[in-house]
Amino acid sequence: MIPKINDPGDPADRNSPCTLEYVNFKRRVYHKVMGVIFEPMENPSRSGMTLRCGDSIQQVLYPGIPIECLDGKEACSACACHAALANHPYPQCLVHHNQLDLIDRQFIPHMTETMQQVYYNSQEPTKTVAEDILKAHSLHATKVRLFIM
């Protein structure tokens, strides 16, 4: 379970930009904490680590955390993407929620390079415009540290 960051103030006292900033703050804290927790696994998850197992045989193990151990909300938070109520809820491609039933069509895939370009394009304009650009692609303004596991 992801630790909950308690709100020090009254959410009703905030306007929309302040609420958005607080949500982004929580997301950044979450990703930094997860980076510290999983950093020792980064190299072994790519190249493996040799351990003597219970049967006294040395094995090369590749540690990892399967994404299936996260529920839907946690998985969206971990990937810094919008959840099921977003305009583009499907994590594999940019299909609009009104077109989810159109399985015979091709949609723009959510590729790392494409989404990085969207993120970099959102850095130039104002915060509002940047948030609109990211939201159009179901992303948040959070740098996600990728671990190959």
N, CA, C and O atoms as a GROMACS GRO file, in nm:
protein
  596
    1MET      N    1   0.084  -0.118   0.000
    1MET     CA    2   0.000   0.000   0.000
    1MET      C    3   0.088   0.124   0.000
    1MET      O    4   0.188   0.130   0.073
    2ILE      N    5   0.054   0.221  -0.079
    2ILE     CA    6   0.128   0.345  -0.087
    2ILE      C    7   0.099   0.429   0.037
    2ILE      O    8  -0.017   0.446   0.074
    3PRO      N    9   0.204   0.481   0.103
    3PRO     CA   10   0.177   0.566   0.220
    3PRO      C   11   0.100   0.690   0.182
    3PRO      O   12   0.122   0.748   0.076
    4LYS      N   13   0.010   0.731   0.268
    4LYS     CA   14  -0.072   0.848   0.241
    4LYS      C   15  -0.005   0.972   0.300
    4LYS      O   16   0.039   0.972   0.415
    5ILE      N   17   0.003   1.077   0.218
    5ILE     CA   18   0.057   1.205   0.263
    5ILE      C   19  -0.061   1.289   0.309
    5ILE      O   20  -0.143   1.330   0.227
    6ASN      N   21  -0.068   1.315   0.437
    6ASN     CA   22  -0.181   1.390   0.492
    6ASN      C   23  -0.172   1.538   0.454
    6ASN      O   24  -0.064   1.597   0.452
    7ASP      N   25  -0.286   1.594   0.425
    7ASP     CA   26  -0.297   1.734   0.387
    7ASP      C   27  -0.288   1.821   0.512
    7ASP      O   28  -0.370   1.808   0.602
    8PRO      N   29  -0.187   1.912   0.519
    8PRO     CA   30  -0.173   1.995   0.638
    8PRO      C   31  -0.279   2.104   0.650
    8PRO      O   32  -0.302   2.157   0.758
    9GLY      N   33  -0.344   2.137   0.540
    9GLY     CA   34  -0.444   2.243   0.542
    9GLY      C   35  -0.582   2.189   0.511
    9GLY      O   36  -0.603   2.068   0.500
   10ASP      N   37  -0.675   2.280   0.495
   10ASP     CA   38  -0.811   2.244   0.459
   10ASP      C   39  -0.824   2.251   0.307
   10ASP      O   40  -0.810   2.360   0.250
   11PRO      N   41  -0.849   2.140   0.240
   11PRO     CA   42  -0.860   2.142   0.094
   11PRO      C   43  -0.967   2.236   0.042
   11PRO      O   44  -0.958   2.284  -0.071
   12ALA      N   45  -1.069   2.264   0.122
   12ALA     CA   46  -1.177   2.353   0.080
   12ALA      C   47  -1.129   2.498   0.068
   12ALA      O   48  -1.192   2.578   0.000
   13ASP      N   49  -1.018   2.530   0.134
   13ASP     CA   50  -0.965   2.667   0.130
   13ASP      C   51  -0.880   2.694   0.006
   13ASP      O   52  -0.840   2.807  -0.018
   14ARG      N   53  -0.852   2.590  -0.072
   14ARG     CA   54  -0.764   2.607  -0.189
   14ARG      C   55  -0.843   2.631  -0.316
   14ARG      O   56  -0.954   2.580  -0.333
   15ASN      N   57  -0.783   2.711  -0.404
   15ASN     CA   58  -0.841   2.725  -0.537
   15ASN      C   59  -0.786   2.611  -0.624
   15ASN      O   60  -0.702   2.534  -0.579
   16SER      N   61  -0.833   2.601  -0.746
   16SER     CA   62  -0.797   2.490  -0.834
   16SER      C   63  -0.647   2.479  -0.861
   16SER      O   64  -0.593   2.369  -0.852
   17PRO      N   65  -0.575   2.589  -0.895
   17PRO     CA   66  -0.430   2.576  -0.917
   17PRO      C   67  -0.354   2.530  -0.793
   17PRO      O   68  -0.258   2.454  -0.805
   18CYS      N   69  -0.396   2.574  -0.675
   18CYS     CA   70  -0.330   2.531  -0.551
   18CYS      C   71  -0.355   2.382  -0.526
   18CYS      O   72  -0.264   2.311  -0.483
   19THR      N   73  -0.476   2.337  -0.552
   19THR     CA   74  -0.508   2.195  -0.536
   19THR      C   75  -0.423   2.112  -0.631
   19THR      O   76  -0.369   2.008  -0.592
   20LEU      N   77  -0.413   2.156  -0.756
   20LEU     CA   78  -0.331   2.085  -0.855
   20LEU      C   79  -0.185   2.082  -0.812
   20LEU      O   80  -0.119   1.979  -0.826
   21GLU      N   81  -0.134   2.191  -0.761
   21GLU     CA   82   0.005   2.197  -0.715
   21GLU      C   83   0.028   2.100  -0.598
   21GLU      O   84   0.132   2.034  -0.592
   22TYR      N   85  -0.068   2.092  -0.507
   22TYR     CA   86  -0.055   2.001  -0.394
   22TYR      C   87  -0.056   1.855  -0.441
   22TYR      O   88   0.022   1.774  -0.392
   23VAL      N   89  -0.143   1.823  -0.535
   23VAL     CA   90  -0.149   1.687  -0.589
   23VAL      C   91  -0.017   1.653  -0.659
   23VAL      O   92   0.035   1.542  -0.643
   24ASN      N   93   0.037   1.747  -0.736
   24ASN     CA   94   0.165   1.724  -0.802
   24ASN      C   95   0.278   1.709  -0.701
   24ASN      O   96   0.370   1.630  -0.722
   25PHE      N   97   0.273   1.785  -0.592
   25PHE     CA   98   0.372   1.772  -0.485
   25PHE      C   99   0.370   1.631  -0.427
   25PHE      O  100   0.476   1.569  -0.410
   26LYS      N  101   0.250   1.580  -0.396
   26LYS     CA  102   0.239   1.445  -0.341
   26LYS      C  103   0.295   1.342  -0.439
   26LYS      O  104   0.364   1.249  -0.398
   27ARG      N  105   0.267   1.360  -0.567
   27ARG     CA  106   0.316   1.267  -0.669
   27ARG      C  107   0.468   1.270  -0.676
   27ARG      O  108   0.532   1.165  -0.686
   28ARG      N  109   0.528   1.391  -0.671
   28ARG     CA  110   0.674   1.402  -0.674
   28ARG      C  111   0.737   1.337  -0.553
   28ARG      O  112   0.839   1.268  -0.565
   29VAL      N  113   0.678   1.357  -0.435
   29VAL     CA  114   0.729   1.294  -0.313
   29VAL      C  115   0.723   1.142  -0.328
   29VAL      O  116   0.820   1.073  -0.296
   30TYR      N  117   0.612   1.092  -0.376
   30TYR     CA  118   0.595   0.948  -0.393
   30TYR      C  119   0.705   0.892  -0.484
   30TYR      O  120   0.767   0.790  -0.452
   31HIS      N  121   0.730   0.957  -0.597
   31HIS     CA  122   0.829   0.907  -0.692
   31HIS      C  123   0.971   0.916  -0.637
   31HIS      O  124   1.053   0.829  -0.664
   32LYS      N  125   1.000   1.020  -0.561
   32LYS     CA  126   1.134   1.030  -0.501
   32LYS      C  127   1.155   0.921  -0.396
   32LYS      O  128   1.262   0.861  -0.390
   33VAL      N  129   1.054   0.896  -0.316
   33VAL     CA  130   1.063   0.790  -0.214
   33VAL      C  131   1.080   0.654  -0.283
   33VAL      O  132   1.165   0.575  -0.242
   34MET      N  133   1.002   0.628  -0.384
   34MET     CA  134   1.013   0.500  -0.455
   34MET      C  135   1.150   0.487  -0.521
   34MET      O  136   1.204   0.376  -0.528
   35GLY      N  137   1.206   0.597  -0.570
   35GLY     CA  138   1.340   0.593  -0.628
   35GLY      C  139   1.445   0.552  -0.526
   35GLY      O  140   1.535   0.475  -0.557
   36VAL      N  141   1.432   0.603  -0.404
   36VAL     CA  142   1.526   0.566  -0.296
   36VAL      C  143   1.508   0.419  -0.258
   36VAL      O  144   1.606   0.347  -0.238
   37ILE      N  145   1.384   0.376  -0.248
   37ILE     CA  146   1.356   0.238  -0.207
   37ILE      C  147   1.408   0.138  -0.310
   37ILE      O  148   1.468   0.037  -0.273
   38PHE      N  149   1.385   0.165  -0.438
   38PHE     CA  150   1.419   0.068  -0.541
   38PHE      C  151   1.557   0.087  -0.602
   38PHE      O  152   1.598   0.005  -0.685
   39GLU      N  153   1.631   0.191  -0.564
   39GLU     CA  154   1.762   0.214  -0.622
   39GLU      C  155   1.857   0.094  -0.606
   39GLU      O  156   1.928   0.061  -0.701
   40PRO      N  157   1.861   0.027  -0.489
   40PRO     CA  158   1.951  -0.089  -0.478
   40PRO      C  159   1.918  -0.202  -0.575
   40PRO      O  160   2.003  -0.286  -0.602
   41MET      N  161   1.796  -0.204  -0.629
   41MET     CA  162   1.756  -0.309  -0.724
   41MET      C  163   1.785  -0.272  -0.868
   41MET      O  164   1.773  -0.357  -0.957
   42GLU      N  165   1.824  -0.147  -0.894
   42GLU     CA  166   1.836  -0.101  -1.033
   42GLU      C  167   1.937  -0.184  -1.113
   42GLU      O  168   1.900  -0.240  -1.217
   43ASN      N  169   2.060  -0.194  -1.069
   43ASN     CA  170   2.160  -0.271  -1.143
   43ASN      C  171   2.131  -0.421  -1.142
   43ASN      O  172   2.136  -0.483  -1.248
   44PRO      N  173   2.101  -0.482  -1.026
   44PRO     CA  174   2.072  -0.626  -1.029
   44PRO      C  175   1.951  -0.662  -1.117
   44PRO      O  176   1.946  -0.771  -1.173
   45SER      N  177   1.855  -0.572  -1.129
   45SER     CA  178   1.738  -0.603  -1.211
   45SER      C  179   1.774  -0.609  -1.359
   45SER      O  180   1.704  -0.674  -1.437
   46ARG      N  181   1.882  -0.543  -1.399
   46ARG     CA  182   1.926  -0.545  -1.539
   46ARG      C  183   2.027  -0.656  -1.566
   46ARG      O  184   2.016  -0.729  -1.664
   47SER      N  185   2.126  -0.668  -1.478
   47SER     CA  186   2.236  -0.761  -1.505
   47SER      C  187   2.231  -0.886  -1.418
   47SER      O  188   2.310  -0.978  -1.440
   48GLY      N  189   2.144  -0.892  -1.322
   48GLY     CA  190   2.132  -1.008  -1.236
   48GLY      C  191   2.230  -1.003  -1.120
   48GLY      O  192   2.323  -0.923  -1.118
   49MET      N  193   2.206  -1.090  -1.024
   49MET     CA  194   2.295  -1.102  -0.909
   49MET      C  195   2.304  -1.249  -0.872
   49MET      O  196   2.204  -1.322  -0.874
   50THR      N  197   2.423  -1.292  -0.839
   50THR     CA  198   2.444  -1.433  -0.808
   50THR      C  199   2.424  -1.455  -0.658
   50THR      O  200   2.485  -1.389  -0.575
   51LEU      N  201   2.337  -1.549  -0.627
   51LEU     CA  202   2.308  -1.585  -0.487
   51LEU      C  203   2.305  -1.736  -0.472
   51LEU      O  204   2.266  -1.809  -0.563
   52ARG      N  205   2.347  -1.781  -0.356
   52ARG     CA  206   2.335  -1.923  -0.324
   52ARG      C  207   2.195  -1.943  -0.268
   52ARG      O  208   2.158  -1.884  -0.166
   53CYS      N  209   2.118  -2.026  -0.334
   53CYS     CA  210   1.979  -2.047  -0.296
   53CYS      C  211   1.967  -2.156  -0.191
   53CYS      O  212   2.068  -2.213  -0.149
   54GLY      N  213   1.847  -2.185  -0.149
   54GLY     CA  214   1.821  -2.283  -0.044
   54GLY      C  215   1.867  -2.423  -0.078
   54GLY      O  216   1.891  -2.503   0.012
   55ASP      N  217   1.879  -2.455  -0.207
   55ASP     CA  218   1.925  -2.588  -0.247
   55ASP      C  219   2.077  -2.594  -0.263
   55ASP      O  220   2.129  -2.689  -0.320
   56SER      N  221   2.148  -2.491  -0.211
   56SER     CA  222   2.294  -2.479  -0.215
   56SER      C  223   2.351  -2.464  -0.355
   56SER      O  224   2.470  -2.487  -0.376
   57ILE      N  225   2.269  -2.428  -0.450
   57ILE     CA  226   2.314  -2.404  -0.588
   57ILE      C  227   2.313  -2.254  -0.612
   57ILE      O  228   2.217  -2.184  -0.577
   58GLN      N  229   2.422  -2.205  -0.672
   58GLN     CA  230   2.426  -2.062  -0.704
   58GLN      C  231   2.342  -2.035  -0.828
   58GLN      O  232   2.352  -2.105  -0.928
   59GLN      N  233   2.259  -1.933  -0.818
   59GLN     CA  234   2.169  -1.895  -0.927
   59GLN      C  235   2.188  -1.747  -0.957
   59GLN      O  236   2.224  -1.670  -0.868
   60VAL      N  237   2.163  -1.708  -1.082
   60VAL     CA  238   2.160  -1.566  -1.117
   60VAL      C  239   2.014  -1.522  -1.109
   60VAL      O  240   1.929  -1.572  -1.182
   61LEU      N  241   1.987  -1.429  -1.020
   61LEU     CA  242   1.850  -1.381  -0.998
   61LEU      C  243   1.837  -1.238  -1.049
   61LEU      O  244   1.931  -1.160  -1.041
   62TYR      N  245   1.720  -1.206  -1.100
   62TYR     CA  246   1.688  -1.072  -1.149
   62TYR      C  247   1.571  -1.020  -1.066
   62TYR      O  248   1.455  -1.048  -1.098
   63PRO      N  249   1.599  -0.944  -0.961
   63PRO     CA  250   1.489  -0.899  -0.875
   63PRO      C  251   1.400  -0.797  -0.946
   63PRO      O  252   1.446  -0.721  -1.031
   64GLY      N  253   1.275  -0.798  -0.910
   64GLY     CA  254   1.181  -0.703  -0.968
   64GLY      C  255   1.050  -0.703  -0.892
   64GLY      O  256   1.021  -0.794  -0.815
   65ILE      N  257   0.972  -0.599  -0.916
   65ILE     CA  258   0.840  -0.587  -0.856
   65ILE      C  259   0.739  -0.588  -0.971
   65ILE      O  260   0.734  -0.492  -1.048
   66PRO      N  261   0.660  -0.692  -0.983
   66PRO     CA  262   0.563  -0.695  -1.093
   66PRO      C  263   0.457  -0.587  -1.075
   66PRO      O  264   0.411  -0.562  -0.964
   67ILE      N  265   0.419  -0.525  -1.185
   67ILE     CA  266   0.320  -0.416  -1.181
   67ILE      C  267   0.185  -0.470  -1.132
   67ILE      O  268   0.103  -0.393  -1.082
   68GLU      N  269   0.162  -0.601  -1.145
   68GLU     CA  270   0.035  -0.657  -1.101
   68GLU      C  271   0.012  -0.646  -0.951
   68GLU      O  272  -0.100  -0.662  -0.904
   69CYS      N  273   0.120  -0.617  -0.874
   69CYS     CA  274   0.102  -0.606  -0.729
   69CYS      C  275   0.046  -0.469  -0.690
   69CYS      O  276   0.025  -0.443  -0.571
   70LEU      N  277   0.022  -0.382  -0.787
   70LEU     CA  278  -0.038  -0.252  -0.760
   70LEU      C  279  -0.184  -0.255  -0.805
   70LEU      O  280  -0.216  -0.314  -0.908
   71ASP      N  281  -0.272  -0.192  -0.728
   71ASP     CA  282  -0.409  -0.182  -0.776
   71ASP      C  283  -0.417  -0.073  -0.882
   71ASP      O  284  -0.316  -0.008  -0.911
   72GLY      N  285  -0.532  -0.052  -0.940
   72GLY     CA  286  -0.546   0.041  -1.052
   72GLY      C  287  -0.500   0.182  -1.020
   72GLY      O  288  -0.425   0.243  -1.097
   73LYS      N  289  -0.543   0.235  -0.906
   73LYS     CA  290  -0.507   0.372  -0.868
   73LYS      C  291  -0.357   0.382  -0.841
   73LYS      O  292  -0.293   0.480  -0.881
   74GLU      N  293  -0.301   0.281  -0.773
   74GLU     CA  294  -0.157   0.283  -0.745
   74GLU      C  295  -0.076   0.270  -0.874
   74GLU      O  296   0.028   0.334  -0.888
   75ALA      N  297  -0.122   0.187  -0.967
   75ALA     CA  298  -0.050   0.170  -1.093
   75ALA      C  299  -0.049   0.301  -1.171
   75ALA      O  300   0.054   0.336  -1.230
   76CYS      N  301  -0.160   0.372  -1.173
   76CYS     CA  302  -0.164   0.502  -1.242
   76CYS      C  303  -0.071   0.601  -1.175
   76CYS      O  304  -0.004   0.680  -1.242
   77SER      N  305  -0.066   0.598  -1.043
   77SER     CA  306   0.023   0.687  -0.971
   77SER      C  307   0.169   0.652  -0.998
   77SER      O  308   0.252   0.740  -1.017
   78ALA      N  309   0.200   0.522  -1.001
   78ALA     CA  310   0.337   0.478  -1.025
   78ALA      C  311   0.382   0.515  -1.166
   78ALA      O  312   0.500   0.547  -1.186
   79CYS      N  313   0.292   0.511  -1.261
   79CYS     CA  314   0.328   0.543  -1.399
   79CYS      C  315   0.308   0.690  -1.433
   79CYS      O  316   0.340   0.733  -1.544
   80ALA      N  317   0.256   0.768  -1.340
   80ALA     CA  318   0.228   0.911  -1.359
   80ALA      C  319   0.134   0.935  -1.476
   80ALA      O  320   0.152   1.028  -1.553
   81CYS      N  321   0.033   0.850  -1.488
   81CYS     CA  322  -0.067   0.870  -1.592
   81CYS      C  323  -0.204   0.886  -1.526
   81CYS      O  324  -0.223   0.852  -1.409
   82HIS      N  325  -0.298   0.938  -1.601
   82HIS     CA  326  -0.432   0.959  -1.548
   82HIS      C  327  -0.504   0.826  -1.536
   82HIS      O  328  -0.470   0.730  -1.604
   83ALA      N  329  -0.602   0.820  -1.449
   83ALA     CA  330  -0.673   0.696  -1.420
   83ALA      C  331  -0.791   0.676  -1.514
   83ALA      O  332  -0.801   0.741  -1.618
   84ALA      N  333  -0.880   0.586  -1.477
   84ALA     CA  334  -0.989   0.542  -1.562
   84ALA      C  335  -1.084   0.654  -1.605
   84ALA      O  336  -1.147   0.642  -1.710
   85LEU      N  337  -1.096   0.762  -1.530
   85LEU     CA  338  -1.187   0.870  -1.566
   85LEU      C  339  -1.124   0.972  -1.659
   85LEU      O  340  -1.187   1.073  -1.690
   86ALA      N  341  -1.000   0.949  -1.704
   86ALA     CA  342  -0.931   1.042  -1.792
   86ALA      C  343  -0.990   1.037  -1.933
   86ALA      O  344  -1.063   0.944  -1.968
   87ASN      N  345  -0.956   1.138  -2.013
   87ASN     CA  346  -1.000   1.138  -2.153
   87ASN      C  347  -0.938   1.023  -2.231
   87ASN      O  348  -0.999   0.969  -2.323
   88HIS      N  349  -0.815   0.986  -2.194
   88HIS     CA  350  -0.744   0.876  -2.259
   88HIS      C  351  -0.703   0.775  -2.152
   88HIS      O  352  -0.588   0.775  -2.109
   89PRO      N  353  -0.794   0.690  -2.108
   89PRO     CA  354  -0.767   0.603  -1.993
   89PRO      C  355  -0.682   0.480  -2.023
   89PRO      O  356  -0.628   0.419  -1.931
   90TYR      N  357  -0.670   0.441  -2.148
   90TYR     CA  358  -0.600   0.318  -2.182
   90TYR      C  359  -0.450   0.343  -2.183
   90TYR      O  360  -0.405   0.433  -2.254
   91PRO      N  361  -0.371   0.269  -2.106
   91PRO     CA  362  -0.228   0.298  -2.095
   91PRO      C  363  -0.145   0.261  -2.218
   91PRO      O  364  -0.030   0.305  -2.229
   92GLN      N  365  -0.199   0.183  -2.310
   92GLN     CA  366  -0.122   0.140  -2.426
   92GLN      C  367  -0.124   0.239  -2.542
   92GLN      O  368  -0.029   0.246  -2.620
   93CYS      N  369  -0.232   0.316  -2.553
   93CYS     CA  370  -0.241   0.410  -2.666
   93CYS      C  371  -0.333   0.527  -2.628
   93CYS      O  372  -0.398   0.527  -2.524
   94LEU      N  373  -0.335   0.626  -2.717
   94LEU     CA  374  -0.414   0.746  -2.693
   94LEU      C  375  -0.554   0.733  -2.755
   94LEU      O  376  -0.591   0.812  -2.842
   95VAL      N  377  -0.629   0.636  -2.710
   95VAL     CA  378  -0.767   0.622  -2.753
   95VAL      C  379  -0.854   0.701  -2.655
   95VAL      O  380  -0.842   0.686  -2.534
   96HIS      N  381  -0.941   0.786  -2.710
   96HIS     CA  382  -1.031   0.866  -2.628
   96HIS      C  383  -1.134   0.774  -2.563
   96HIS      O  384  -1.172   0.673  -2.622
   97HIS      N  385  -1.179   0.810  -2.443
   97HIS     CA  386  -1.273   0.723  -2.371
   97HIS      C  387  -1.403   0.702  -2.447
   97HIS      O  388  -1.470   0.602  -2.425
   98ASN      N  389  -1.440   0.795  -2.537
   98ASN     CA  390  -1.561   0.779  -2.618
   98ASN      C  391  -1.540   0.681  -2.732
   98ASN      O  392  -1.636   0.641  -2.798
   99GLN      N  393  -1.414   0.641  -2.757
   99GLN     CA  394  -1.384   0.552  -2.870
   99GLN      C  395  -1.328   0.416  -2.826
   99GLN      O  396  -1.274   0.342  -2.908
  100LEU      N  397  -1.341   0.384  -2.700
  100LEU     CA  398  -1.288   0.257  -2.649
  100LEU      C  399  -1.352   0.135  -2.715
  100LEU      O  400  -1.292   0.027  -2.717
  101ASP      N  401  -1.473   0.151  -2.768
  101ASP     CA  402  -1.540   0.038  -2.830
  101ASP      C  403  -1.497   0.016  -2.975
  101ASP      O  404  -1.537  -0.083  -3.036
  102LEU      N  405  -1.417   0.105  -3.032
  102LEU     CA  406  -1.374   0.096  -3.171
  102LEU      C  407  -1.245   0.015  -3.181
  102LEU      O  408  -1.137   0.071  -3.200
  103ILE      N  409  -1.258  -0.116  -3.168
  103ILE     CA  410  -1.139  -0.201  -3.161
  103ILE      C  411  -1.075  -0.224  -3.298
  103ILE      O  412  -0.966  -0.280  -3.305
  104ASP      N  413  -1.139  -0.182  -3.405
  104ASP     CA  414  -1.082  -0.203  -3.539
  104ASP      C  415  -0.997  -0.085  -3.586
  104ASP      O  416  -0.950  -0.086  -3.700
  105ARG      N  417  -0.977   0.015  -3.504
  105ARG     CA  418  -0.899   0.134  -3.542
  105ARG      C  419  -0.760   0.131  -3.482
  105ARG      O  420  -0.735   0.062  -3.383
  106GLN      N  421  -0.670   0.208  -3.543
  106GLN     CA  422  -0.535   0.224  -3.493
  106GLN      C  423  -0.527   0.358  -3.420
  106GLN      O  424  -0.579   0.459  -3.470
  107PHE      N  425  -0.464   0.360  -3.305
  107PHE     CA  426  -0.447   0.483  -3.228
  107PHE      C  427  -0.299   0.503  -3.198
  107PHE      O  428  -0.220   0.408  -3.205
  108ILE      N  429  -0.262   0.627  -3.165
  108ILE     CA  430  -0.122   0.659  -3.136
  108ILE      C  431  -0.079   0.582  -3.011
  108ILE      O  432  -0.142   0.597  -2.906
  109PRO      N  433   0.027   0.501  -3.021
  109PRO     CA  434   0.069   0.425  -2.903
  109PRO      C  435   0.139   0.513  -2.800
  109PRO      O  436   0.199   0.614  -2.833
  110HIS      N  437   0.128   0.472  -2.674
  110HIS     CA  438   0.201   0.538  -2.565
  110HIS      C  439   0.343   0.483  -2.565
  110HIS      O  440   0.371   0.386  -2.494
  111MET      N  441   0.431   0.542  -2.642
  111MET     CA  442   0.570   0.499  -2.648
  111MET      C  443   0.653   0.594  -2.561
  111MET      O  444   0.619   0.711  -2.547
  112THR      N  445   0.760   0.544  -2.504
  112THR     CA  446   0.843   0.625  -2.414
  112THR      C  447   0.891   0.751  -2.485
  112THR      O  448   0.881   0.861  -2.430
  113GLU      N  449   0.943   0.736  -2.607
  113GLU     CA  450   0.996   0.851  -2.679
  113GLU      C  451   0.887   0.954  -2.709
  113GLU      O  452   0.910   1.074  -2.696
  114THR      N  453   0.770   0.908  -2.749
  114THR     CA  454   0.659   0.998  -2.780
  114THR      C  455   0.613   1.074  -2.656
  114THR      O  456   0.591   1.195  -2.661
  115MET      N  457   0.599   1.003  -2.546
  115MET     CA  458   0.552   1.066  -2.423
  115MET      C  459   0.660   1.158  -2.364
  115MET      O  460   0.626   1.259  -2.301
  116GLN      N  461   0.788   1.126  -2.381
  116GLN     CA  462   0.894   1.217  -2.338
  116GLN      C  463   0.887   1.346  -2.417
  116GLN      O  464   0.906   1.454  -2.362
  117GLN      N  465   0.861   1.337  -2.547
  117GLN     CA  466   0.850   1.456  -2.631
  117GLN      C  467   0.731   1.542  -2.586
  117GLN      O  468   0.742   1.665  -2.582
  118VAL      N  469   0.620   1.479  -2.552
  118VAL     CA  470   0.505   1.553  -2.500
  118VAL      C  471   0.543   1.625  -2.372
  118VAL      O  472   0.510   1.742  -2.352
  119TYR      N  473   0.614   1.554  -2.283
  119TYR     CA  474   0.657   1.614  -2.156
  119TYR      C  475   0.747   1.734  -2.182
  119TYR      O  476   0.729   1.839  -2.120
  120TYR      N  477   0.846   1.720  -2.272
  120TYR     CA  478   0.936   1.832  -2.302
  120TYR      C  479   0.862   1.948  -2.367
  120TYR      O  480   0.894   2.064  -2.340
  121ASN      N  481   0.764   1.920  -2.452
  121ASN     CA  482   0.684   2.026  -2.514
  121ASN      C  483   0.601   2.102  -2.411
  121ASN      O  484   0.569   2.219  -2.430
  122SER      N  485   0.566   2.035  -2.303
  122SER     CA  486   0.484   2.100  -2.201
  122SER      C  487   0.565   2.191  -2.109
  122SER      O  488   0.508   2.266  -2.030
  123GLN      N  489   0.696   2.187  -2.118
  123GLN     CA  490   0.781   2.267  -2.030
  123GLN      C  491   0.787   2.414  -2.072
  123GLN      O  492   0.820   2.499  -1.990
  124GLU      N  493   0.758   2.444  -2.194
  124GLU     CA  494   0.770   2.581  -2.246
  124GLU      C  495   0.658   2.675  -2.203
  124GLU      O  496   0.687   2.784  -2.152
  125PRO      N  497   0.532   2.639  -2.222
  125PRO     CA  498   0.423   2.736  -2.197
  125PRO      C  499   0.397   2.760  -2.048
  125PRO      O  500   0.474   2.717  -1.961
  126THR      N  501   0.289   2.830  -2.023
  126THR     CA  502   0.247   2.857  -1.886
  126THR      C  503   0.202   2.726  -1.818
  126THR      O  504   0.184   2.625  -1.885
  127LYS      N  505   0.185   2.730  -1.685
  127LYS     CA  506   0.144   2.609  -1.613
  127LYS      C  507   0.011   2.556  -1.663
  127LYS      O  508  -0.007   2.434  -1.676
  128THR      N  509  -0.083   2.645  -1.691
  128THR     CA  510  -0.215   2.602  -1.736
  128THR      C  511  -0.207   2.534  -1.871
  128THR      O  512  -0.266   2.427  -1.891
  129VAL      N  513  -0.134   2.595  -1.964
  129VAL     CA  514  -0.119   2.536  -2.098
  129VAL      C  515  -0.042   2.404  -2.087
  129VAL      O  516  -0.077   2.306  -2.154
  130ALA      N  517   0.062   2.402  -2.005
  130ALA     CA  518   0.140   2.279  -1.985
  130ALA      C  519   0.052   2.167  -1.932
  130ALA      O  520   0.060   2.053  -1.979
  131GLU      N  521  -0.031   2.198  -1.834
  131GLU     CA  522  -0.121   2.097  -1.777
  131GLU      C  523  -0.220   2.047  -1.880
  131GLU      O  524  -0.252   1.928  -1.882
  132ASP      N  525  -0.269   2.136  -1.967
  132ASP     CA  526  -0.361   2.096  -2.074
  132ASP      C  527  -0.293   2.002  -2.174
  132ASP      O  528  -0.352   1.904  -2.219
  133ILE      N  529  -0.167   2.033  -2.208
  133ILE     CA  530  -0.091   1.948  -2.301
  133ILE      C  531  -0.074   1.809  -2.240
  133ILE      O  532  -0.097   1.708  -2.306
  134LEU      N  533  -0.032   1.804  -2.115
  134LEU     CA  534  -0.012   1.676  -2.050
  134LEU      C  535  -0.142   1.598  -2.034
  134LEU      O  536  -0.147   1.477  -2.055
  135LYS      N  537  -0.247   1.670  -1.995
  135LYS     CA  538  -0.377   1.605  -1.974
  135LYS      C  539  -0.430   1.547  -2.105
  135LYS      O  540  -0.495   1.442  -2.105
  136ALA      N  541  -0.404   1.614  -2.217
  136ALA     CA  542  -0.449   1.565  -2.347
  136ALA      C  543  -0.385   1.431  -2.382
  136ALA      O  544  -0.438   1.355  -2.463
  137HIS      N  545  -0.270   1.403  -2.320
  137HIS     CA  546  -0.200   1.277  -2.343
  137HIS      C  547  -0.204   1.186  -2.220
  137HIS      O  548  -0.130   1.088  -2.212
  138SER      N  549  -0.292   1.219  -2.125
  138SER     CA  550  -0.310   1.142  -2.000
  138SER      C  551  -0.183   1.130  -1.919
  138SER      O  552  -0.155   1.024  -1.863
  139LEU      N  553  -0.104   1.237  -1.913
  139LEU     CA  554   0.020   1.239  -1.835
  139LEU      C  555   0.012   1.342  -1.723
  139LEU      O  556  -0.074   1.431  -1.725
  140HIS      N  557   0.101   1.328  -1.627
  140HIS     CA  558   0.118   1.426  -1.520
  140HIS      C  559   0.259   1.482  -1.531
  140HIS      O  560   0.346   1.420  -1.593
  141ALA      N  561   0.282   1.598  -1.474
  141ALA     CA  562   0.413   1.662  -1.478
  141ALA      C  563   0.504   1.601  -1.372
  141ALA      O  564   0.551   1.671  -1.281
  142THR      N  565   0.530   1.472  -1.384
  142THR     CA  566   0.612   1.400  -1.288
  142THR      C  567   0.716   1.320  -1.365
  142THR      O  568   0.682   1.244  -1.456
  143LYS      N  569   0.841   1.337  -1.328
  143LYS     CA  570   0.946   1.258  -1.390
  143LYS      C  571   0.944   1.120  -1.326
  143LYS      O  572   0.957   1.106  -1.204
  144VAL      N  573   0.926   1.018  -1.408
  144VAL     CA  574   0.919   0.881  -1.360
  144VAL      C  575   1.054   0.815  -1.386
  144VAL      O  576   1.104   0.817  -1.499
  145ARG      N  577   1.110   0.758  -1.283
  145ARG     CA  578   1.237   0.687  -1.297
  145ARG      C  579   1.206   0.545  -1.342
  145ARG      O  580   1.137   0.470  -1.273
  146LEU      N  581   1.259   0.510  -1.458
  146LEU     CA  582   1.231   0.379  -1.515
  146LEU      C  583   1.331   0.276  -1.465
  146LEU      O  584   1.452   0.298  -1.470
  147PHE      N  585   1.280   0.167  -1.417
  147PHE     CA  586   1.363   0.054  -1.379
  147PHE      C  587   1.326  -0.061  -1.473
  147PHE      O  588   1.209  -0.098  -1.484
  148ILE      N  589   1.423  -0.114  -1.539
  148ILE     CA  590   1.399  -0.228  -1.625
  148ILE      C  591   1.398  -0.354  -1.537
  148ILE      O  592   1.502  -0.396  -1.487
  149MET      N  593   1.282  -0.411  -1.520
  149MET     CA  594   1.272  -0.530  -1.433
  149MET      C  595   1.199  -0.638  -1.507
  149MET      O  596   1.179  -0.747  -1.454
   0.00000   0.00000   0.00000
